[in-house]
Amino acid sequence: PLKAGAAYSLEYETEDILKPFVQKSRSGKTTSYYPHRFYHKIRNVTEVSANPGADLLFDL
């Protein structure tokens, strides 16, 4: 679990909003639809500092 007041570094992959999701239906028709917003898939969370200073918080 993430600790309150700690600074974390995240690695994430971004799904592009213009990339369609492709779905095949049972009848064999292919539907592609576009998501309303892109989303981030977080791969790796690294704790940078348990008690970040004020200058570190402004960089986030």
C-alpha distance matrix in Angstrom:
0.0 3.8 6.4 9.4 12.5 11.3 12.9 11.7 14.2 14.1 16.6 17.6 20.7 22.5 24.6 27.8 29.0 32.5 31.6 32.7 31.0 33.8 34.3 37.2 38.6 40.6 43.8 43.0 42.7 40.0 38.2 36.1 34.3 32.3 28.9 29.0 26.3 24.6 21.0 18.6 17.0 14.2 14.8 13.1 10.5 11.8 11.1 14.6 14.9 13.1 16.1 17.5 21.1 22.7 24.3 21.1 19.7 23.0 22.6 19.6
3.8 0.0 3.8 6.5 9.1 7.8 9.4 8.5 11.6 11.9 15.0 16.3 19.7 21.3 23.7 26.7 27.9 31.4 31.0 32.4 31.1 34.2 35.0 38.1 39.7 41.9 45.0 44.1 43.5 40.6 38.6 36.2 34.2 31.9 28.4 28.2 25.2 23.5 20.0 17.5 16.6 13.5 14.6 12.5 9.3 10.1 8.8 11.8 11.9 10.4 13.0 14.0 17.6 19.0 20.6 17.5 16.0 19.2 19.0 16.0
6.4 3.8 0.0 3.8 6.4 5.8 8.7 9.4 13.0 14.3 17.7 19.4 22.9 24.4 27.0 29.7 30.9 34.5 34.2 35.7 34.6 37.8 38.7 41.8 43.3 45.6 48.7 47.8 47.1 44.2 42.1 39.7 37.5 35.1 31.5 31.0 28.0 26.5 23.2 20.7 20.1 16.9 18.0 15.5 11.9 11.8 9.2 11.5 10.5 8.0 10.2 11.9 15.3 16.9 19.0 16.3 14.8 18.4 18.7 16.2
9.4 6.5 3.8 0.0 3.8 5.6 8.6 10.4 14.1 15.5 19.2 20.6 24.1 25.1 27.7 30.1 30.9 34.6 34.7 36.3 35.4 38.8 39.7 43.0 44.5 46.9 49.9 49.0 48.1 45.2 42.8 40.3 37.8 35.2 31.6 30.6 27.6 26.5 23.5 21.3 21.4 18.5 20.1 17.9 14.2 14.1 11.4 12.8 11.2 8.7 9.5 10.8 13.7 14.7 17.2 15.0 12.9 16.4 17.4 15.0
12.5 9.1 6.4 3.8 0.0 3.8 6.7 9.7 13.4 15.5 19.3 21.1 24.7 25.7 28.6 30.7 31.6 35.2 35.6 37.5 37.0 40.4 41.7 45.1 46.7 49.3 52.1 51.1 50.0 47.0 44.6 41.8 39.4 36.5 33.0 31.9 28.6 27.4 24.6 22.4 22.7 19.7 21.2 18.7 14.9 14.1 10.9 11.2 9.0 6.9 6.4 7.3 10.0 11.0 13.7 11.7 9.8 13.4 14.7 12.9
11.3 7.8 5.8 5.6 3.8 0.0 3.8 6.5 10.2 12.7 16.4 18.6 22.3 23.7 26.8 29.1 30.5 33.9 34.1 36.1 35.6 38.9 40.3 43.6 45.5 48.1 50.9 49.7 48.8 45.6 43.4 40.6 38.4 35.6 32.2 31.5 28.1 26.4 23.4 20.7 20.7 17.4 18.4 15.6 11.8 10.4 7.2 7.5 5.8 4.4 5.7 6.2 9.8 11.6 13.4 10.5 9.6 13.3 13.6 11.8
12.9 9.4 8.7 8.6 6.7 3.8 0.0 3.8 6.9 9.8 13.5 15.9 19.6 21.0 24.3 26.4 28.0 31.3 31.5 33.8 33.6 36.9 38.6 42.0 44.1 46.8 49.5 48.1 47.0 43.7 41.5 38.6 36.4 33.5 30.3 29.6 26.0 24.1 21.3 18.5 18.7 15.5 16.5 13.7 10.1 8.7 6.1 5.4 5.4 6.5 7.5 6.1 9.4 10.9 11.6 8.2 7.6 11.0 10.5 8.6
11.7 8.5 9.4 10.4 9.7 6.5 3.8 0.0 3.8 6.3 9.9 12.5 16.2 18.0 21.3 23.7 25.5 28.8 28.6 30.9 30.6 33.8 35.5 38.8 41.0 43.7 46.4 44.9 43.9 40.6 38.6 35.7 33.8 31.0 27.8 27.6 24.0 21.7 18.8 15.6 15.4 12.0 12.7 9.9 6.4 5.5 4.4 5.2 7.2 8.8 10.8 9.7 12.9 14.3 14.5 10.8 10.4 13.3 11.8 9.3
14.2 11.6 13.0 14.1 13.4 10.2 6.9 3.8 0.0 3.8 6.9 9.9 13.5 15.5 19.1 21.3 23.6 26.5 26.3 28.9 28.7 31.9 33.9 37.2 39.6 42.4 45.0 43.2 42.2 38.8 36.9 33.9 32.2 29.3 26.5 26.5 22.8 20.1 17.4 14.0 13.8 10.5 10.8 8.1 5.8 5.0 6.3 6.3 9.5 11.9 13.9 12.1 14.9 16.1 15.4 11.7 11.8 13.9 11.5 9.2
14.1 11.9 14.3 15.5 15.5 12.7 9.8 6.3 3.8 0.0 3.8 6.2 10.0 12.1 15.5 18.0 20.3 23.3 22.8 25.3 25.0 28.2 30.1 33.4 35.9 38.6 41.2 39.4 38.4 35.0 33.2 30.2 28.6 25.8 23.0 23.3 19.7 16.8 14.0 10.4 10.1 6.8 7.6 5.8 4.8 6.5 8.8 9.8 13.0 15.0 17.1 15.5 18.3 19.1 18.5 14.8 14.4 16.1 13.7 10.8
16.6 15.0 17.7 19.2 19.3 16.4 13.5 9.9 6.9 3.8 0.0 3.8 7.1 10.0 13.4 16.0 18.8 21.4 20.5 23.1 22.9 25.9 28.0 31.1 33.9 36.6 39.1 37.0 36.1 32.7 31.1 28.1 26.9 24.3 21.9 22.7 19.2 15.9 13.2 9.5 8.6 6.0 5.6 5.1 6.6 8.5 11.7 12.6 16.1 18.3 20.6 19.0 21.7 22.4 21.4 17.8 17.7 19.0 16.1 13.6
17.6 16.3 19.4 20.6 21.1 18.6 15.9 12.5 9.9 6.2 3.8 0.0 3.8 6.4 9.7 12.5 15.3 17.9 17.0 19.4 19.2 22.3 24.4 27.7 30.4 33.2 35.6 33.6 32.6 29.1 27.4 24.4 23.1 20.6 18.2 19.2 15.8 12.4 9.7 6.0 5.4 4.3 5.3 7.1 9.0 11.7 14.7 15.9 19.2 21.1 23.3 21.6 24.2 24.6 23.6 20.2 19.6 20.5 17.9 15.0
20.7 19.7 22.9 24.1 24.7 22.3 19.6 16.2 13.5 10.0 7.1 3.8 0.0 3.8 6.6 9.5 12.7 14.8 13.5 16.1 16.0 19.0 21.4 24.6 27.5 30.4 32.6 30.4 29.3 25.8 24.3 21.2 20.2 17.7 15.8 17.3 14.2 10.5 8.5 5.7 5.2 6.5 7.3 10.1 12.5 15.3 18.4 19.6 22.9 24.9 27.0 25.2 27.7 27.8 26.7 23.5 22.8 23.3 20.6 17.8
22.5 21.3 24.4 25.1 25.7 23.7 21.0 18.0 15.5 12.1 10.0 6.4 3.8 0.0 3.8 6.1 9.0 11.5 10.8 13.5 14.0 17.3 20.0 23.4 26.2 29.4 31.4 29.3 27.7 24.1 22.2 18.9 17.5 14.7 12.8 13.9 10.8 7.0 6.1 4.7 6.4 8.8 10.6 13.3 15.2 18.0 20.8 21.8 24.9 26.7 28.5 26.5 28.7 28.3 27.2 24.3 23.2 23.3 20.7 18.0
24.6 23.7 27.0 27.7 28.6 26.8 24.3 21.3 19.1 15.5 13.4 9.7 6.6 3.8 0.0 3.8 6.5 8.7 7.4 9.8 10.3 13.7 16.4 19.9 22.7 26.0 27.8 25.7 24.0 20.4 18.4 15.1 13.8 11.2 9.6 11.4 9.0 5.4 5.6 6.3 7.8 11.1 13.0 16.1 18.2 21.3 24.1 25.3 28.3 30.0 31.8 29.9 32.1 31.6 30.7 27.8 26.4 26.5 24.2 21.3
27.8 26.7 29.7 30.1 30.7 29.1 26.4 23.7 21.3 18.0 16.0 12.5 9.5 6.1 3.8 0.0 3.8 5.4 5.4 8.6 10.4 13.8 16.9 20.4 23.2 26.7 28.0 25.9 23.8 20.1 17.9 14.3 12.8 9.7 8.9 10.4 8.3 5.4 7.7 9.2 11.4 14.4 16.4 19.3 21.2 24.1 26.8 27.6 30.6 32.4 33.9 31.7 33.5 32.7 31.6 29.0 27.6 27.1 24.8 22.2
29.0 27.9 30.9 30.9 31.6 30.5 28.0 25.5 23.6 20.3 18.8 15.3 12.7 9.0 6.5 3.8 0.0 3.8 5.6 7.7 9.9 13.4 16.3 19.9 22.3 25.9 27.1 25.2 22.8 19.2 16.5 12.9 10.6 7.1 6.1 7.0 5.6 4.5 8.1 10.8 13.4 16.6 19.1 22.0 23.5 26.5 28.9 29.8 32.5 34.1 35.4 33.2 34.9 33.8 32.8 30.5 28.7 28.1 26.2 23.5
32.5 31.4 34.5 34.6 35.2 33.9 31.3 28.8 26.5 23.3 21.4 17.9 14.8 11.5 8.7 5.4 3.8 0.0 3.8 6.2 9.5 12.3 15.6 18.9 21.5 25.2 25.9 23.7 21.1 17.5 15.0 11.3 9.8 6.7 7.9 9.2 9.0 8.3 11.6 14.1 16.3 19.6 21.6 24.7 26.5 29.4 32.0 32.8 35.7 37.4 38.7 36.4 38.1 36.9 35.7 33.5 31.9 31.1 29.0 26.6
31.6 31.0 34.2 34.7 35.6 34.1 31.5 28.6 26.3 22.8 20.5 17.0 13.5 10.8 7.4 5.4 5.6 3.8 0.0 3.8 6.7 9.3 12.8 16.1 19.0 22.6 23.5 21.1 18.8 15.1 13.1 9.4 8.9 6.8 8.1 10.7 10.5 9.0 11.5 13.5 14.9 18.4 20.0 23.3 25.6 28.6 31.5 32.6 35.6 37.3 39.0 36.9 38.9 38.1 36.9 34.3 32.9 32.5 30.2 27.6
32.7 32.4 35.7 36.3 37.5 36.1 33.8 30.9 28.9 25.3 23.1 19.4 16.1 13.5 9.8 8.6 7.7 6.2 3.8 0.0 3.8 6.1 9.5 12.7 15.4 19.1 19.9 17.7 15.3 11.7 9.4 5.7 5.4 4.6 7.0 10.3 11.3 10.6 12.9 15.4 16.5 20.2 21.8 25.3 27.6 30.9 33.7 35.1 38.0 39.5 41.2 39.4 41.5 40.7 39.8 37.2 35.5 35.3 33.2 30.4
31.0 31.1 34.6 35.4 37.0 35.6 33.6 30.6 28.7 25.0 22.9 19.2 16.0 14.0 10.3 10.4 9.9 9.5 6.7 3.8 0.0 3.8 6.5 10.1 12.8 16.3 17.7 15.8 13.8 10.3 8.2 5.4 5.5 6.1 7.5 11.2 12.2 11.5 12.8 15.1 15.4 19.2 20.7 24.4 26.7 30.2 33.1 34.8 37.7 38.9 40.9 39.4 41.7 41.2 40.5 37.7 36.0 36.1 34.1 31.1
33.8 34.2 37.8 38.8 40.4 38.9 36.9 33.8 31.9 28.2 25.9 22.3 19.0 17.3 13.7 13.8 13.4 12.3 9.3 6.1 3.8 0.0 3.8 6.7 9.8 13.3 14.4 12.1 10.4 6.8 5.8 4.2 6.6 8.8 10.9 14.5 15.9 15.2 16.4 18.6 18.5 22.2 23.3 27.0 29.6 33.1 36.1 37.9 40.9 42.1 44.3 42.8 45.3 44.8 44.1 41.2 39.7 39.8 37.7 34.7
34.3 35.0 38.7 39.7 41.7 40.3 38.6 35.5 33.9 30.1 28.0 24.4 21.4 20.0 16.4 16.9 16.3 15.6 12.8 9.5 6.5 3.8 0.0 3.8 6.3 9.8 11.4 9.7 8.5 5.8 5.1 6.0 8.1 11.0 12.6 16.1 17.9 17.6 18.4 20.6 20.2 23.8 24.9 28.6 31.1 34.7 37.6 39.8 42.6 43.5 45.8 44.6 47.2 46.8 46.4 43.4 41.7 42.1 40.2 37.0
37.2 38.1 41.8 43.0 45.1 43.6 42.0 38.8 37.2 33.4 31.1 27.7 24.6 23.4 19.9 20.4 19.9 18.9 16.1 12.7 10.1 6.7 3.8 0.0 3.8 6.7 8.1 6.1 5.9 4.5 6.2 8.5 11.2 14.5 16.3 19.8 21.6 21.3 22.1 24.1 23.4 27.0 27.7 31.5 34.2 37.7 40.7 42.9 45.9 46.7 49.1 48.0 50.7 50.4 50.0 47.0 45.3 45.7 43.7 40.6
38.6 39.7 43.3 44.5 46.7 45.5 44.1 41.0 39.6 35.9 33.9 30.4 27.5 26.2 22.7 23.2 22.3 21.5 19.0 15.4 12.8 9.8 6.3 3.8 0.0 3.8 5.4 5.4 5.5 6.3 7.5 10.6 12.8 16.2 17.9 21.1 23.3 23.5 24.2 26.5 25.8 29.3 30.3 34.0 36.5 40.1 43.0 45.3 48.1 48.7 51.1 50.1 52.8 52.5 52.3 49.3 47.4 47.9 46.1 42.9
40.6 41.9 45.6 46.9 49.3 48.1 46.8 43.7 42.4 38.6 36.6 33.2 30.4 29.4 26.0 26.7 25.9 25.2 22.6 19.1 16.3 13.3 9.8 6.7 3.8 0.0 3.8 5.3 7.4 9.4 11.1 14.4 16.5 20.0 21.6 24.7 26.9 27.0 27.5 29.5 28.6 32.0 32.7 36.4 38.9 42.5 45.4 47.9 50.6 51.2 53.7 52.9 55.7 55.5 55.4 52.3 50.5 51.1 49.4 46.0
43.8 45.0 48.7 49.9 52.1 50.9 49.5 46.4 45.0 41.2 39.1 35.6 32.6 31.4 27.8 28.0 27.1 25.9 23.5 19.9 17.7 14.4 11.4 8.1 5.4 3.8 0.0 3.8 5.6 8.8 11.0 14.6 17.1 20.8 22.9 25.9 28.3 28.6 29.5 31.8 31.2 34.7 35.5 39.2 41.8 45.4 48.3 50.7 53.5 54.1 56.5 55.5 58.3 57.9 57.6 54.7 52.8 53.3 51.5 48.2
43.0 44.1 47.8 49.0 51.1 49.7 48.1 44.9 43.2 39.4 37.0 33.6 30.4 29.3 25.7 25.9 25.2 23.7 21.1 17.7 15.8 12.1 9.7 6.1 5.4 5.3 3.8 0.0 3.8 6.4 9.5 12.8 15.8 19.4 21.7 25.0 27.2 27.1 28.1 30.2 29.5 33.0 33.6 37.4 40.1 43.7 46.7 48.9 51.9 52.8 55.2 54.1 56.8 56.5 56.0 53.0 51.4 51.7 49.7 46.6
42.7 43.5 47.1 48.1 50.0 48.8 47.0 43.9 42.2 38.4 36.1 32.6 29.3 27.7 24.0 23.8 22.8 21.1 18.8 15.3 13.8 10.4 8.5 5.9 5.5 7.4 5.6 3.8 0.0 3.8 6.4 9.9 12.9 16.6 19.2 22.3 24.7 25.0 26.4 28.8 28.5 32.2 33.2 36.9 39.5 43.1 46.1 48.1 51.0 52.0 54.2 52.9 55.4 54.9 54.4 51.5 49.8 49.9 48.0 44.9
40.0 40.6 44.2 45.2 47.0 45.6 43.7 40.6 38.8 35.0 32.7 29.1 25.8 24.1 20.4 20.1 19.2 17.5 15.1 11.7 10.3 6.8 5.8 4.5 6.3 9.4 8.8 6.4 3.8 0.0 3.8 6.6 10.0 13.4 16.2 19.4 21.6 21.6 23.0 25.4 25.3 28.9 29.9 33.7 36.3 39.8 42.8 44.8 47.7 48.8 51.0 49.6 52.0 51.5 50.9 48.0 46.4 46.4 44.4 41.4
38.2 38.6 42.1 42.8 44.6 43.4 41.5 38.6 36.9 33.2 31.1 27.4 24.3 22.2 18.4 17.9 16.5 15.0 13.1 9.4 8.2 5.8 5.1 6.2 7.5 11.1 11.0 9.5 6.4 3.8 0.0 3.8 6.5 10.1 12.9 15.9 18.4 18.8 20.5 23.2 23.5 27.2 28.7 32.4 34.7 38.3 41.1 43.0 45.8 46.8 48.8 47.3 49.7 49.0 48.4 45.7 43.8 43.8 42.0 38.9
36.1 36.2 39.7 40.3 41.8 40.6 38.6 35.7 33.9 30.2 28.1 24.4 21.2 18.9 15.1 14.3 12.9 11.3 9.4 5.7 5.4 4.2 6.0 8.5 10.6 14.4 14.6 12.8 9.9 6.6 3.8 0.0 3.8 6.9 9.9 13.1 15.2 15.4 17.4 20.2 20.8 24.6 26.1 29.8 32.1 35.5 38.4 40.0 42.9 44.1 46.0 44.3 46.5 45.7 45.1 42.4 40.6 40.4 38.5 35.6
34.3 34.2 37.5 37.8 39.4 38.4 36.4 33.8 32.2 28.6 26.9 23.1 20.2 17.5 13.8 12.8 10.6 9.8 8.9 5.4 5.5 6.6 8.1 11.2 12.8 16.5 17.1 15.8 12.9 10.0 6.5 3.8 0.0 3.8 6.7 9.5 12.1 12.9 15.1 18.3 19.4 23.1 25.2 28.7 30.6 34.1 36.7 38.3 41.0 42.0 43.7 42.1 44.2 43.2 42.7 40.1 38.1 37.9 36.3 33.2
32.3 31.9 35.1 35.2 36.5 35.6 33.5 31.0 29.3 25.8 24.3 20.6 17.7 14.7 11.2 9.7 7.1 6.7 6.8 4.6 6.1 8.8 11.0 14.5 16.2 20.0 20.8 19.4 16.6 13.4 10.1 6.9 3.8 0.0 3.8 6.5 8.6 9.6 12.3 15.6 17.2 20.9 23.2 26.5 28.3 31.7 34.1 35.5 38.1 39.3 40.8 39.0 40.9 39.8 39.2 36.8 34.8 34.4 32.8 29.8
28.9 28.4 31.5 31.6 33.0 32.2 30.3 27.8 26.5 23.0 21.9 18.2 15.8 12.8 9.6 8.9 6.1 7.9 8.1 7.0 7.5 10.9 12.6 16.3 17.9 21.6 22.9 21.7 19.2 16.2 12.9 9.9 6.7 3.8 0.0 3.8 5.5 6.8 9.1 12.7 14.6 18.1 20.8 24.0 25.4 28.8 31.1 32.5 35.0 36.0 37.5 35.7 37.7 36.7 36.3 33.8 31.6 31.5 30.0 26.9
29.0 28.2 31.0 30.6 31.9 31.5 29.6 27.6 26.5 23.3 22.7 19.2 17.3 13.9 11.4 10.4 7.0 9.2 10.7 10.3 11.2 14.5 16.1 19.8 21.1 24.7 25.9 25.0 22.3 19.4 15.9 13.1 9.5 6.5 3.8 0.0 3.8 7.0 9.6 13.4 15.9 19.1 22.2 25.0 26.0 29.2 31.1 32.4 34.6 35.4 36.6 34.7 36.5 35.1 34.8 32.7 30.2 29.8 28.7 25.7
26.3 25.2 28.0 27.6 28.6 28.1 26.0 24.0 22.8 19.7 19.2 15.8 14.2 10.8 9.0 8.3 5.6 9.0 10.5 11.3 12.2 15.9 17.9 21.6 23.3 26.9 28.3 27.2 24.7 21.6 18.4 15.2 12.1 8.6 5.5 3.8 0.0 3.8 6.5 10.1 13.1 16.0 19.2 21.8 22.6 25.8 27.6 28.7 31.0 32.0 33.1 31.2 32.9 31.6 31.2 29.0 26.7 26.3 25.0 22.0
24.6 23.5 26.5 26.5 27.4 26.4 24.1 21.7 20.1 16.8 15.9 12.4 10.5 7.0 5.4 5.4 4.5 8.3 9.0 10.6 11.5 15.2 17.6 21.3 23.5 27.0 28.6 27.1 25.0 21.6 18.8 15.4 12.9 9.6 6.8 7.0 3.8 0.0 3.8 7.0 10.0 13.0 16.0 18.7 19.8 23.0 25.1 26.2 28.8 30.1 31.4 29.4 31.4 30.4 29.8 27.3 25.3 25.1 23.4 20.3
21.0 20.0 23.2 23.5 24.6 23.4 21.3 18.8 17.4 14.0 13.2 9.7 8.5 6.1 5.6 7.7 8.1 11.6 11.5 12.9 12.8 16.4 18.4 22.1 24.2 27.5 29.5 28.1 26.4 23.0 20.5 17.4 15.1 12.3 9.1 9.6 6.5 3.8 0.0 3.8 6.6 9.5 12.7 15.4 16.5 19.8 22.0 23.4 25.9 27.0 28.6 27.0 29.2 28.5 28.2 25.4 23.4 23.7 22.1 18.7
18.6 17.5 20.7 21.3 22.4 20.7 18.5 15.6 14.0 10.4 9.5 6.0 5.7 4.7 6.3 9.2 10.8 14.1 13.5 15.4 15.1 18.6 20.6 24.1 26.5 29.5 31.8 30.2 28.8 25.4 23.2 20.2 18.3 15.6 12.7 13.4 10.1 7.0 3.8 0.0 3.8 6.0 9.2 11.7 12.9 16.2 18.6 20.0 22.8 24.0 25.9 24.2 26.7 26.4 25.9 22.9 21.3 21.9 19.9 16.6
17.0 16.6 20.1 21.4 22.7 20.7 18.7 15.4 13.8 10.1 8.6 5.4 5.2 6.4 7.8 11.4 13.4 16.3 14.9 16.5 15.4 18.5 20.2 23.4 25.8 28.6 31.2 29.5 28.5 25.3 23.5 20.8 19.4 17.2 14.6 15.9 13.1 10.0 6.6 3.8 0.0 3.8 6.3 9.4 11.3 14.9 17.6 19.6 22.5 23.7 26.0 24.8 27.6 27.8 27.4 24.0 22.7 23.9 21.7 18.4
14.2 13.5 16.9 18.5 19.7 17.4 15.5 12.0 10.5 6.8 6.0 4.3 6.5 8.8 11.1 14.4 16.6 19.6 18.4 20.2 19.2 22.2 23.8 27.0 29.3 32.0 34.7 33.0 32.2 28.9 27.2 24.6 23.1 20.9 18.1 19.1 16.0 13.0 9.5 6.0 3.8 0.0 3.8 6.0 7.5 11.1 13.9 16.0 18.9 20.1 22.6 21.5 24.5 25.1 24.8 21.3 20.2 21.7 19.6 16.3
14.8 14.6 18.0 20.1 21.2 18.4 16.5 12.7 10.8 7.6 5.6 5.3 7.3 10.6 13.0 16.4 19.1 21.6 20.0 21.8 20.7 23.3 24.9 27.7 30.3 32.7 35.5 33.6 33.2 29.9 28.7 26.1 25.2 23.2 20.8 22.2 19.2 16.0 12.7 9.2 6.3 3.8 0.0 3.8 7.0 10.1 13.5 15.8 19.0 20.4 23.2 22.4 25.5 26.5 26.0 22.3 21.8 23.6 21.1 18.2
13.1 12.5 15.5 17.9 18.7 15.6 13.7 9.9 8.1 5.8 5.1 7.1 10.1 13.3 16.1 19.3 22.0 24.7 23.3 25.3 24.4 27.0 28.6 31.5 34.0 36.4 39.2 37.4 36.9 33.7 32.4 29.8 28.7 26.5 24.0 25.0 21.8 18.7 15.4 11.7 9.4 6.0 3.8 0.0 3.8 6.5 10.0 12.3 15.5 17.0 20.0 19.3 22.6 24.0 23.5 19.7 19.6 21.7 19.3 16.6
10.5 9.3 11.9 14.2 14.9 11.8 10.1 6.4 5.8 4.8 6.6 9.0 12.5 15.2 18.2 21.2 23.5 26.5 25.6 27.6 26.7 29.6 31.1 34.2 36.5 38.9 41.8 40.1 39.5 36.3 34.7 32.1 30.6 28.3 25.4 26.0 22.6 19.8 16.5 12.9 11.3 7.5 7.0 3.8 0.0 3.8 6.6 9.3 12.2 13.4 16.4 15.9 19.2 20.7 20.6 16.9 16.6 19.1 17.0 14.3
11.8 10.1 11.8 14.1 14.1 10.4 8.7 5.5 5.0 6.5 8.5 11.7 15.3 18.0 21.3 24.1 26.5 29.4 28.6 30.9 30.2 33.1 34.7 37.7 40.1 42.5 45.4 43.7 43.1 39.8 38.3 35.5 34.1 31.7 28.8 29.2 25.8 23.0 19.8 16.2 14.9 11.1 10.1 6.5 3.8 0.0 3.8 6.1 9.2 11.0 14.0 13.6 17.0 19.0 18.7 14.9 15.4 18.1 16.0 13.9
11.1 8.8 9.2 11.4 10.9 7.2 6.1 4.4 6.3 8.8 11.7 14.7 18.4 20.8 24.1 26.8 28.9 32.0 31.5 33.7 33.1 36.1 37.6 40.7 43.0 45.4 48.3 46.7 46.1 42.8 41.1 38.4 36.7 34.1 31.1 31.1 27.6 25.1 22.0 18.6 17.6 13.9 13.5 10.0 6.6 3.8 0.0 3.8 5.8 7.2 10.4 10.4 14.0 16.3 16.5 12.9 13.4 16.6 15.1 13.3
14.6 11.8 11.5 12.8 11.2 7.5 5.4 5.2 6.3 9.8 12.6 15.9 19.6 21.8 25.3 27.6 29.8 32.8 32.6 35.1 34.8 37.9 39.8 42.9 45.3 47.9 50.7 48.9 48.1 44.8 43.0 40.0 38.3 35.5 32.5 32.4 28.7 26.2 23.4 20.0 19.6 16.0 15.8 12.3 9.3 6.1 3.8 0.0 3.8 7.0 9.1 8.1 11.3 13.8 13.5 9.9 11.2 14.2 12.5 11.5
14.9 11.9 10.5 11.2 9.0 5.8 5.4 7.2 9.5 13.0 16.1 19.2 22.9 24.9 28.3 30.6 32.5 35.7 35.6 38.0 37.7 40.9 42.6 45.9 48.1 50.6 53.5 51.9 51.0 47.7 45.8 42.9 41.0 38.1 35.0 34.6 31.0 28.8 25.9 22.8 22.5 18.9 19.0 15.5 12.2 9.2 5.8 3.8 0.0 3.8 5.5 5.4 8.8 11.8 12.3 9.2 10.5 13.9 13.2 12.6
13.1 10.4 8.0 8.7 6.9 4.4 6.5 8.8 11.9 15.0 18.3 21.1 24.9 26.7 30.0 32.4 34.1 37.4 37.3 39.5 38.9 42.1 43.5 46.7 48.7 51.2 54.1 52.8 52.0 48.8 46.8 44.1 42.0 39.3 36.0 35.4 32.0 30.1 27.0 24.0 23.7 20.1 20.4 17.0 13.4 11.0 7.2 7.0 3.8 0.0 3.8 6.1 9.6 12.6 14.1 11.5 11.9 15.6 15.7 14.7
16.1 13.0 10.2 9.5 6.4 5.7 7.5 10.8 13.9 17.1 20.6 23.3 27.0 28.5 31.8 33.9 35.4 38.7 39.0 41.2 40.9 44.3 45.8 49.1 51.1 53.7 56.5 55.2 54.2 51.0 48.8 46.0 43.7 40.8 37.5 36.6 33.1 31.4 28.6 25.9 26.0 22.6 23.2 20.0 16.4 14.0 10.4 9.1 5.5 3.8 0.0 3.8 6.5 9.5 11.6 9.8 10.2 13.8 14.6 14.2
17.5 14.0 11.9 10.8 7.3 6.2 6.1 9.7 12.1 15.5 19.0 21.6 25.2 26.5 29.9 31.7 33.2 36.4 36.9 39.4 39.4 42.8 44.6 48.0 50.1 52.9 55.5 54.1 52.9 49.6 47.3 44.3 42.1 39.0 35.7 34.7 31.2 29.4 27.0 24.2 24.8 21.5 22.4 19.3 15.9 13.6 10.4 8.1 5.4 6.1 3.8 0.0 3.8 6.6 8.1 6.0 6.7 10.2 10.9 10.9
21.1 17.6 15.3 13.7 10.0 9.8 9.4 12.9 14.9 18.3 21.7 24.2 27.7 28.7 32.1 33.5 34.9 38.1 38.9 41.5 41.7 45.3 47.2 50.7 52.8 55.7 58.3 56.8 55.4 52.0 49.7 46.5 44.2 40.9 37.7 36.5 32.9 31.4 29.2 26.7 27.6 24.5 25.5 22.6 19.2 17.0 14.0 11.3 8.8 9.6 6.5 3.8 0.0 3.8 5.5 5.4 6.6 9.1 10.5 11.7
22.7 19.0 16.9 14.7 11.0 11.6 10.9 14.3 16.1 19.1 22.4 24.6 27.8 28.3 31.6 32.7 33.8 36.9 38.1 40.7 41.2 44.8 46.8 50.4 52.5 55.5 57.9 56.5 54.9 51.5 49.0 45.7 43.2 39.8 36.7 35.1 31.6 30.4 28.5 26.4 27.8 25.1 26.5 24.0 20.7 19.0 16.3 13.8 11.8 12.6 9.5 6.6 3.8 0.0 3.8 5.4 5.2 6.6 9.1 10.6
24.3 20.6 19.0 17.2 13.7 13.4 11.6 14.5 15.4 18.5 21.4 23.6 26.7 27.2 30.7 31.6 32.8 35.7 36.9 39.8 40.5 44.1 46.4 50.0 52.3 55.4 57.6 56.0 54.4 50.9 48.4 45.1 42.7 39.2 36.3 34.8 31.2 29.8 28.2 25.9 27.4 24.8 26.0 23.5 20.6 18.7 16.5 13.5 12.3 14.1 11.6 8.1 5.5 3.8 0.0 3.8 5.5 5.4 6.9 9.5
21.1 17.5 16.3 15.0 11.7 10.5 8.2 10.8 11.7 14.8 17.8 20.2 23.5 24.3 27.8 29.0 30.5 33.5 34.3 37.2 37.7 41.2 43.4 47.0 49.3 52.3 54.7 53.0 51.5 48.0 45.7 42.4 40.1 36.8 33.8 32.7 29.0 27.3 25.4 22.9 24.0 21.3 22.3 19.7 16.9 14.9 12.9 9.9 9.2 11.5 9.8 6.0 5.4 5.4 3.8 0.0 3.8 5.4 5.4 7.1
19.7 16.0 14.8 12.9 9.8 9.6 7.6 10.4 11.8 14.4 17.7 19.6 22.8 23.2 26.4 27.6 28.7 31.9 32.9 35.5 36.0 39.7 41.7 45.3 47.4 50.5 52.8 51.4 49.8 46.4 43.8 40.6 38.1 34.8 31.6 30.2 26.7 25.3 23.4 21.3 22.7 20.2 21.8 19.6 16.6 15.4 13.4 11.2 10.5 11.9 10.2 6.7 6.6 5.2 5.5 3.8 0.0 3.8 5.4 5.6
23.0 19.2 18.4 16.4 13.4 13.3 11.0 13.3 13.9 16.1 19.0 20.5 23.3 23.3 26.5 27.1 28.1 31.1 32.5 35.3 36.1 39.8 42.1 45.7 47.9 51.1 53.3 51.7 49.9 46.4 43.8 40.4 37.9 34.4 31.5 29.8 26.3 25.1 23.7 21.9 23.9 21.7 23.6 21.7 19.1 18.1 16.6 14.2 13.9 15.6 13.8 10.2 9.1 6.6 5.4 5.4 3.8 0.0 3.8 5.6
22.6 19.0 18.7 17.4 14.7 13.6 10.5 11.8 11.5 13.7 16.1 17.9 20.6 20.7 24.2 24.8 26.2 29.0 30.2 33.2 34.1 37.7 40.2 43.7 46.1 49.4 51.5 49.7 48.0 44.4 42.0 38.5 36.3 32.8 30.0 28.7 25.0 23.4 22.1 19.9 21.7 19.6 21.1 19.3 17.0 16.0 15.1 12.5 13.2 15.7 14.6 10.9 10.5 9.1 6.9 5.4 5.4 3.8 0.0 3.8
19.6 16.0 16.2 15.0 12.9 11.8 8.6 9.3 9.2 10.8 13.6 15.0 17.8 18.0 21.3 22.2 23.5 26.6 27.6 30.4 31.1 34.7 37.0 40.6 42.9 46.0 48.2 46.6 44.9 41.4 38.9 35.6 33.2 29.8 26.9 25.7 22.0 20.3 18.7 16.6 18.4 16.3 18.2 16.6 14.3 13.9 13.3 11.5 12.6 14.7 14.2 10.9 11.7 10.6 9.5 7.1 5.6 5.6 3.8 0.0
